[in-house]
């Protein structure tokens, strides 16, 4: 199924869950043993299937402190063996008419070996 524009993050998460044939959504993992670069206590991923944590984002995504902590938490969970890998998905926003990560987000994803897909709308 081809991606489309999404009005809300929940719509994108629902699409991703179907795309990934997800067994679980909104799954939480402990990050309490991670240093200051991670989410404080838990990392909640949008979709979890086949030991892969999938994160969906809509519109233009910039490297805010929150986004950085999510990426670093995913890296931590892979390094700890809690998940096999993380995969970020970027979808177009029908509200802002934008799609995709900033170069800083791409650079960090690449640096910590987090896979990503930019889903251009059909």
Protein Blocks (a to p, Z undefined) as FASTA:
>chain_A
ZZdddfbfklmmmmmmmmnopabghiacdfklpcfkbcfkbccdfbdcehiacdddehjd
dddfklmmmmmmmmmmmmnomambdcddddddfklopacjdfklmmmmmmnopacddddd
ZZ
